[in-house]
């Protein structure tokens, strides 16, 4: 007898559901359910605002860890590429300056900066990477020249008419000749590759340019991978 009553109740429930479906379209029912779920979430977040910040912090921490891991994976490859370039060109120093945004101006535009993220040195050559940290490109007129021409090579005195400040900075480090190239990413520049010599050293400029172009392609890919 109890089983019969249960079956009757089940049939009665099914009939009610069918009546509702006949009276209201399935789409309206689904919209009502979705609206109910959305309102429930809004109410939950409204009464638990700290939960929002907690979820955001977790997202930021995860994103930071992923970027850090990518940087750990790509840093040795970037260093190897710079070491190989220095060996192929017999240069005294190779520096990779990675572009990044700095502070926002009063007009809402970001100041673009460059920081040395890799330096390869020959024997008895002092490191200078610490002198190229968070350097504002607006204070380096040479960067505009390089972005327009993509490549530069010449004796240190050739910088005098373009960027006297950079010339004196390099001279203080014993640089006599330099070559620089823009490192291009997918849709915009991501860095500047700088190669320098000290003293009187014979070198083949066309050979250097080809080597720098090949290295710049590798660096562009690696930077995009770790930023992606």
SEDOGU-210333 format. One record per residue (C-alpha): x, y, z; residue in one letter; chain. Coordinates in Angstrom, 3 decimals, decimal comma, padded with zeros to 6 digits. Layout:
BEGIN
<pt X="X" Y="Y" Z="Z" type="A" mol="A"/>
...
END
This chain:
BEGIN
<pt X="000,000" Y="000,000" Z="000,000" type="X" mol="A"/>
<pt X="002,855" Y="002,395" Z="000,868" type="X" mol="A"/>
<pt X="004,548" Y="001,663" Z="-002,488" type="X" mol="A"/>
<pt X="001,343" Y="002,493" Z="-004,320" type="X" mol="A"/>
<pt X="001,079" Y="005,831" Z="-002,488" type="X" mol="A"/>
<pt X="004,702" Y="006,665" Z="-003,344" type="X" mol="A"/>
<pt X="004,090" Y="005,872" Z="-006,991" type="X" mol="A"/>
<pt X="000,990" Y="008,055" Z="-006,999" type="X" mol="A"/>
<pt X="002,944" Y="010,933" Z="-005,454" type="X" mol="A"/>
<pt X="005,691" Y="010,541" Z="-008,037" type="X" mol="A"/>
<pt X="003,193" Y="010,524" Z="-010,871" type="X" mol="A"/>
<pt X="001,519" Y="013,579" Z="-009,369" type="X" mol="A"/>
<pt X="004,893" Y="015,408" Z="-009,278" type="X" mol="A"/>
<pt X="005,593" Y="014,479" Z="-012,900" type="X" mol="A"/>
<pt X="002,176" Y="015,741" Z="-013,928" type="X" mol="A"/>
<pt X="002,827" Y="019,074" Z="-012,185" type="X" mol="A"/>
<pt X="006,171" Y="019,438" Z="-013,949" type="X" mol="A"/>
<pt X="004,548" Y="018,684" Z="-017,286" type="X" mol="A"/>
<pt X="001,808" Y="021,213" Z="-016,583" type="X" mol="A"/>
<pt X="004,411" Y="023,872" Z="-015,790" type="X" mol="A"/>
<pt X="006,281" Y="023,047" Z="-019,000" type="X" mol="A"/>
<pt X="003,027" Y="023,305" Z="-020,953" type="X" mol="A"/>
<pt X="002,173" Y="026,640" Z="-019,372" type="X" mol="A"/>
<pt X="005,658" Y="028,185" Z="-019,571" type="X" mol="A"/>
<pt X="008,257" Y="027,580" Z="-022,277" type="X" mol="A"/>
<pt X="011,444" Y="025,719" Z="-021,362" type="X" mol="A"/>
<pt X="013,484" Y="028,811" Z="-022,292" type="X" mol="A"/>
<pt X="011,606" Y="030,950" Z="-019,756" type="X" mol="A"/>
<pt X="012,177" Y="028,332" Z="-017,079" type="X" mol="A"/>
<pt X="015,900" Y="028,197" Z="-017,862" type="X" mol="A"/>
<pt X="016,142" Y="031,997" Z="-017,746" type="X" mol="A"/>
<pt X="014,422" Y="032,031" Z="-014,395" type="X" mol="A"/>
<pt X="016,834" Y="029,429" Z="-013,022" type="X" mol="A"/>
<pt X="019,860" Y="031,313" Z="-014,364" type="X" mol="A"/>
<pt X="018,568" Y="034,554" Z="-012,891" type="X" mol="A"/>
<pt X="018,037" Y="032,863" Z="-009,532" type="X" mol="A"/>
<pt X="021,613" Y="031,512" Z="-009,598" type="X" mol="A"/>
<pt X="023,017" Y="034,920" Z="-010,567" type="X" mol="A"/>
<pt X="021,069" Y="036,703" Z="-007,831" type="X" mol="A"/>
<pt X="022,294" Y="034,118" Z="-005,326" type="X" mol="A"/>
<pt X="025,916" Y="034,774" Z="-006,291" type="X" mol="A"/>
<pt X="025,426" Y="038,548" Z="-006,082" type="X" mol="A"/>
<pt X="023,892" Y="038,248" Z="-002,649" type="X" mol="A"/>
<pt X="026,659" Y="035,912" Z="-001,517" type="X" mol="A"/>
<pt X="029,382" Y="038,321" Z="-002,669" type="X" mol="A"/>
<pt X="027,491" Y="041,296" Z="-001,231" type="X" mol="A"/>
<pt X="027,448" Y="039,738" Z="002,227" type="X" mol="A"/>
<pt X="031,006" Y="038,345" Z="001,853" type="X" mol="A"/>
<pt X="033,083" Y="041,117" Z="000,192" type="X" mol="A"/>
<pt X="036,294" Y="039,760" Z="001,680" type="X" mol="A"/>
<pt X="035,758" Y="036,648" Z="-000,416" type="X" mol="A"/>
<pt X="036,150" Y="038,712" Z="-003,596" type="X" mol="A"/>
<pt X="039,521" Y="040,045" Z="-002,499" type="X" mol="A"/>
<pt X="040,587" Y="036,581" Z="-001,421" type="X" mol="A"/>
<pt X="039,748" Y="035,127" Z="-004,836" type="X" mol="A"/>
<pt X="041,507" Y="038,029" Z="-006,578" type="X" mol="A"/>
<pt X="044,619" Y="037,561" Z="-004,428" type="X" mol="A"/>
<pt X="044,665" Y="033,875" Z="-005,261" type="X" mol="A"/>
<pt X="044,401" Y="034,687" Z="-008,968" type="X" mol="A"/>
<pt X="047,229" Y="037,232" Z="-008,749" type="X" mol="A"/>
<pt X="049,434" Y="034,830" Z="-006,780" type="X" mol="A"/>
<pt X="048,840" Y="032,085" Z="-009,332" type="X" mol="A"/>
<pt X="049,568" Y="034,457" Z="-012,211" type="X" mol="A"/>
<pt X="052,734" Y="035,674" Z="-010,470" type="X" mol="A"/>
<pt X="053,942" Y="032,118" Z="-009,852" type="X" mol="A"/>
<pt X="053,331" Y="031,172" Z="-013,481" type="X" mol="A"/>
<pt X="055,259" Y="034,213" Z="-014,772" type="X" mol="A"/>
<pt X="058,069" Y="033,537" Z="-012,313" type="X" mol="A"/>
<pt X="058,317" Y="029,951" Z="-013,489" type="X" mol="A"/>
<pt X="058,447" Y="031,053" Z="-017,123" type="X" mol="A"/>
<pt X="061,191" Y="033,540" Z="-016,274" type="X" mol="A"/>
<pt X="063,182" Y="030,808" Z="-014,532" type="X" mol="A"/>
<pt X="062,882" Y="028,646" Z="-017,627" type="X" mol="A"/>
<pt X="063,794" Y="031,353" Z="-020,151" type="X" mol="A"/>
<pt X="066,550" Y="033,212" Z="-018,258" type="X" mol="A"/>
<pt X="069,221" Y="030,530" Z="-018,896" type="X" mol="A"/>
<pt X="068,270" Y="030,444" Z="-022,587" type="X" mol="A"/>
<pt X="068,567" Y="034,220" Z="-022,876" type="X" mol="A"/>
<pt X="071,924" Y="034,108" Z="-021,113" type="X" mol="A"/>
<pt X="073,133" Y="031,355" Z="-023,438" type="X" mol="A"/>
<pt X="072,089" Y="033,340" Z="-026,522" type="X" mol="A"/>
<pt X="074,007" Y="036,399" Z="-025,290" type="X" mol="A"/>
<pt X="077,060" Y="034,291" Z="-024,396" type="X" mol="A"/>
<pt X="077,051" Y="032,721" Z="-027,860" type="X" mol="A"/>
<pt X="076,747" Y="036,122" Z="-029,548" type="X" mol="A"/>
<pt X="079,703" Y="037,473" Z="-027,581" type="X" mol="A"/>
<pt X="081,773" Y="034,433" Z="-028,519" type="X" mol="A"/>
<pt X="080,832" Y="034,648" Z="-032,208" type="X" mol="A"/>
<pt X="081,714" Y="038,344" Z="-032,453" type="X" mol="A"/>
<pt X="084,665" Y="038,441" Z="-030,020" type="X" mol="A"/>
<pt X="082,896" Y="041,292" Z="-028,208" type="X" mol="A"/>
<pt X="083,815" Y="042,368" Z="-024,703" type="X" mol="A"/>
<pt X="080,271" Y="042,832" Z="-023,466" type="X" mol="A"/>
<pt X="076,725" Y="041,954" Z="-024,545" type="X" mol="A"/>
<pt X="073,746" Y="043,426" Z="-022,703" type="X" mol="A"/>
<pt X="070,057" Y="042,720" Z="-023,263" type="X" mol="A"/>
<pt X="067,856" Y="045,632" Z="-022,168" type="X" mol="A"/>
<pt X="064,273" Y="044,477" Z="-021,715" type="X" mol="A"/>
<pt X="061,551" Y="047,072" Z="-022,208" type="X" mol="A"/>
<pt X="058,822" Y="047,557" Z="-019,618" type="X" mol="A"/>
<pt X="056,371" Y="050,210" Z="-018,506" type="X" mol="A"/>
<pt X="057,200" Y="052,420" Z="-015,570" type="X" mol="A"/>
<pt X="055,073" Y="054,978" Z="-013,791" type="X" mol="A"/>
<pt X="052,040" Y="056,613" Z="-015,378" type="X" mol="A"/>
<pt X="052,330" Y="060,253" Z="-016,402" type="X" mol="A"/>
<pt X="049,820" Y="062,924" Z="-015,416" type="X" mol="A"/>
<pt X="048,298" Y="062,550" Z="-018,883" type="X" mol="A"/>
<pt X="047,605" Y="058,875" Z="-018,259" type="X" mol="A"/>
<pt X="050,341" Y="057,547" Z="-020,559" type="X" mol="A"/>
<pt X="052,933" Y="055,079" Z="-019,238" type="X" mol="A"/>
<pt X="056,602" Y="056,008" Z="-019,292" type="X" mol="A"/>
<pt X="058,566" Y="053,310" Z="-021,087" type="X" mol="A"/>
<pt X="061,659" Y="052,027" Z="-019,308" type="X" mol="A"/>
<pt X="064,431" Y="049,563" Z="-020,022" type="X" mol="A"/>
<pt X="066,299" Y="047,318" Z="-017,609" type="X" mol="A"/>
<pt X="069,274" Y="045,043" Z="-018,173" type="X" mol="A"/>
<pt X="068,014" Y="041,490" Z="-017,727" type="X" mol="A"/>
<pt X="071,130" Y="039,786" Z="-019,069" type="X" mol="A"/>
<pt X="074,832" Y="040,618" Z="-019,371" type="X" mol="A"/>
<pt X="077,603" Y="038,526" Z="-020,903" type="X" mol="A"/>
<pt X="081,192" Y="039,543" Z="-020,166" type="X" mol="A"/>
<pt X="084,611" Y="038,684" Z="-021,509" type="X" mol="A"/>
<pt X="087,488" Y="038,109" Z="-019,111" type="X" mol="A"/>
<pt X="088,665" Y="041,158" Z="-017,144" type="X" mol="A"/>
<pt X="085,566" Y="043,192" Z="-018,141" type="X" mol="A"/>
<pt X="083,613" Y="044,792" Z="-015,314" type="X" mol="A"/>
<pt X="079,802" Y="044,362" Z="-015,197" type="X" mol="A"/>
<pt X="077,692" Y="047,467" Z="-015,815" type="X" mol="A"/>
<pt X="074,183" Y="045,972" Z="-015,772" type="X" mol="A"/>
<pt X="073,400" Y="047,781" Z="-012,516" type="X" mol="A"/>
<pt X="073,798" Y="051,093" Z="-014,384" type="X" mol="A"/>
<pt X="070,946" Y="050,125" Z="-016,716" type="X" mol="A"/>
<pt X="068,043" Y="049,449" Z="-014,370" type="X" mol="A"/>
<pt X="064,709" Y="051,246" Z="-014,816" type="X" mol="A"/>
<pt X="066,244" Y="053,643" Z="-017,317" type="X" mol="A"/>
<pt X="063,603" Y="055,965" Z="-018,753" type="X" mol="A"/>
<pt X="063,794" Y="055,907" Z="-022,538" type="X" mol="A"/>
<pt X="062,693" Y="059,535" Z="-022,578" type="X" mol="A"/>
<pt X="066,128" Y="060,326" Z="-021,106" type="X" mol="A"/>
<pt X="067,897" Y="058,314" Z="-023,826" type="X" mol="A"/>
<pt X="067,431" Y="060,135" Z="-027,150" type="X" mol="A"/>
<pt X="069,383" Y="057,353" Z="-028,821" type="X" mol="A"/>
<pt X="066,444" Y="054,969" Z="-028,285" type="X" mol="A"/>
<pt X="064,304" Y="056,999" Z="-030,722" type="X" mol="A"/>
<pt X="067,060" Y="056,820" Z="-033,321" type="X" mol="A"/>
<pt X="067,342" Y="053,071" Z="-032,839" type="X" mol="A"/>
<pt X="063,591" Y="052,450" Z="-033,048" type="X" mol="A"/>
<pt X="063,512" Y="054,322" Z="-036,350" type="X" mol="A"/>
<pt X="066,550" Y="052,601" Z="-037,869" type="X" mol="A"/>
<pt X="066,428" Y="049,228" Z="-036,012" type="X" mol="A"/>
<pt X="070,241" Y="048,918" Z="-036,059" type="X" mol="A"/>
<pt X="073,314" Y="050,996" Z="-035,253" type="X" mol="A"/>
<pt X="077,045" Y="050,297" Z="-035,420" type="X" mol="A"/>
<pt X="079,983" Y="052,649" Z="-035,093" type="X" mol="A"/>
<pt X="082,775" Y="054,100" Z="-033,016" type="X" mol="A"/>
<pt X="081,784" Y="055,620" Z="-029,691" type="X" mol="A"/>
<pt X="082,326" Y="059,138" Z="-031,046" type="X" mol="A"/>
<pt X="079,500" Y="058,570" Z="-033,523" type="X" mol="A"/>
<pt X="077,000" Y="058,827" Z="-030,668" type="X" mol="A"/>
<pt X="077,898" Y="062,454" Z="-029,914" type="X" mol="A"/>
<pt X="075,339" Y="063,971" Z="-032,276" type="X" mol="A"/>
<pt X="072,637" Y="061,459" Z="-031,292" type="X" mol="A"/>
<pt X="072,971" Y="060,977" Z="-027,548" type="X" mol="A"/>
<pt X="075,903" Y="062,637" Z="-025,812" type="X" mol="A"/>
<pt X="074,818" Y="061,333" Z="-022,405" type="X" mol="A"/>
<pt X="074,946" Y="057,724" Z="-023,604" type="X" mol="A"/>
<pt X="078,301" Y="058,364" Z="-025,256" type="X" mol="A"/>
<pt X="079,875" Y="059,576" Z="-022,011" type="X" mol="A"/>
<pt X="078,271" Y="056,737" Z="-020,063" type="X" mol="A"/>
<pt X="079,836" Y="054,185" Z="-022,414" type="X" mol="A"/>
<pt X="083,190" Y="055,977" Z="-022,513" type="X" mol="A"/>
<pt X="083,366" Y="055,780" Z="-018,722" type="X" mol="A"/>
<pt X="083,181" Y="051,992" Z="-019,122" type="X" mol="A"/>
<pt X="086,008" Y="051,951" Z="-021,660" type="X" mol="A"/>
<pt X="083,814" Y="051,344" Z="-024,721" type="X" mol="A"/>
<pt X="085,410" Y="052,237" Z="-028,059" type="X" mol="A"/>
<pt X="082,911" Y="050,690" Z="-030,482" type="X" mol="A"/>
<pt X="079,287" Y="049,612" Z="-030,097" type="X" mol="A"/>
<pt X="076,508" Y="047,941" Z="-032,037" type="X" mol="A"/>
<pt X="072,836" Y="047,926" Z="-031,088" type="X" mol="A"/>
<pt X="069,693" Y="046,367" Z="-032,505" type="X" mol="A"/>
<pt X="065,976" Y="046,426" Z="-031,651" type="X" mol="A"/>
<pt X="064,581" Y="043,121" Z="-030,370" type="X" mol="A"/>
<pt X="061,142" Y="042,770" Z="-031,916" type="X" mol="A"/>
<pt X="058,296" Y="040,825" Z="-030,336" type="X" mol="A"/>
<pt X="055,052" Y="039,699" Z="-031,962" type="X" mol="A"/>
<pt X="053,578" Y="043,162" Z="-032,408" type="X" mol="A"/>
<pt X="056,006" Y="045,594" Z="-030,761" type="X" mol="A"/>
<pt X="059,628" Y="045,960" Z="-029,622" type="X" mol="A"/>
<pt X="060,449" Y="044,070" Z="-026,425" type="X" mol="A"/>
<pt X="064,071" Y="045,030" Z="-025,913" type="X" mol="A"/>
<pt X="067,398" Y="046,399" Z="-027,117" type="X" mol="A"/>
<pt X="070,450" Y="044,228" Z="-027,691" type="X" mol="A"/>
<pt X="073,758" Y="046,031" Z="-027,101" type="X" mol="A"/>
<pt X="077,223" Y="044,788" Z="-028,043" type="X" mol="A"/>
<pt X="080,391" Y="046,687" Z="-027,131" type="X" mol="A"/>
<pt X="084,166" Y="046,544" Z="-027,591" type="X" mol="A"/>
<pt X="086,949" Y="048,063" Z="-025,533" type="X" mol="A"/>
<pt X="090,351" Y="048,921" Z="-026,967" type="X" mol="A"/>
<pt X="091,358" Y="048,529" Z="-030,599" type="X" mol="A"/>
<pt X="089,868" Y="045,287" Z="-031,873" type="X" mol="A"/>
<pt X="089,455" Y="044,312" Z="-035,526" type="X" mol="A"/>
<pt X="085,919" Y="043,236" Z="-036,321" type="X" mol="A"/>
<pt X="083,747" Y="042,578" Z="-039,347" type="X" mol="A"/>
<pt X="080,694" Y="044,873" Z="-039,092" type="X" mol="A"/>
<pt X="078,463" Y="043,016" Z="-041,630" type="X" mol="A"/>
<pt X="079,255" Y="039,770" Z="-039,828" type="X" mol="A"/>
<pt X="078,337" Y="041,353" Z="-036,500" type="X" mol="A"/>
<pt X="075,004" Y="042,643" Z="-037,800" type="X" mol="A"/>
<pt X="073,975" Y="039,220" Z="-039,108" type="X" mol="A"/>
<pt X="074,857" Y="037,586" Z="-035,805" type="X" mol="A"/>
<pt X="072,965" Y="040,241" Z="-033,849" type="X" mol="A"/>
<pt X="069,883" Y="039,866" Z="-036,047" type="X" mol="A"/>
<pt X="069,836" Y="036,101" Z="-035,438" type="X" mol="A"/>
<pt X="070,228" Y="036,581" Z="-031,679" type="X" mol="A"/>
<pt X="067,541" Y="039,275" Z="-031,607" type="X" mol="A"/>
<pt X="065,089" Y="036,832" Z="-033,214" type="X" mol="A"/>
<pt X="065,804" Y="034,255" Z="-030,503" type="X" mol="A"/>
<pt X="065,446" Y="036,792" Z="-027,707" type="X" mol="A"/>
<pt X="062,166" Y="038,116" Z="-029,135" type="X" mol="A"/>
<pt X="060,652" Y="034,631" Z="-029,046" type="X" mol="A"/>
<pt X="061,912" Y="033,922" Z="-025,512" type="X" mol="A"/>
<pt X="060,575" Y="037,206" Z="-024,130" type="X" mol="A"/>
<pt X="057,151" Y="036,590" Z="-025,700" type="X" mol="A"/>
<pt X="057,068" Y="033,086" Z="-024,207" type="X" mol="A"/>
<pt X="057,727" Y="034,271" Z="-020,685" type="X" mol="A"/>
<pt X="055,301" Y="037,178" Z="-020,968" type="X" mol="A"/>
<pt X="052,581" Y="035,006" Z="-022,420" type="X" mol="A"/>
END
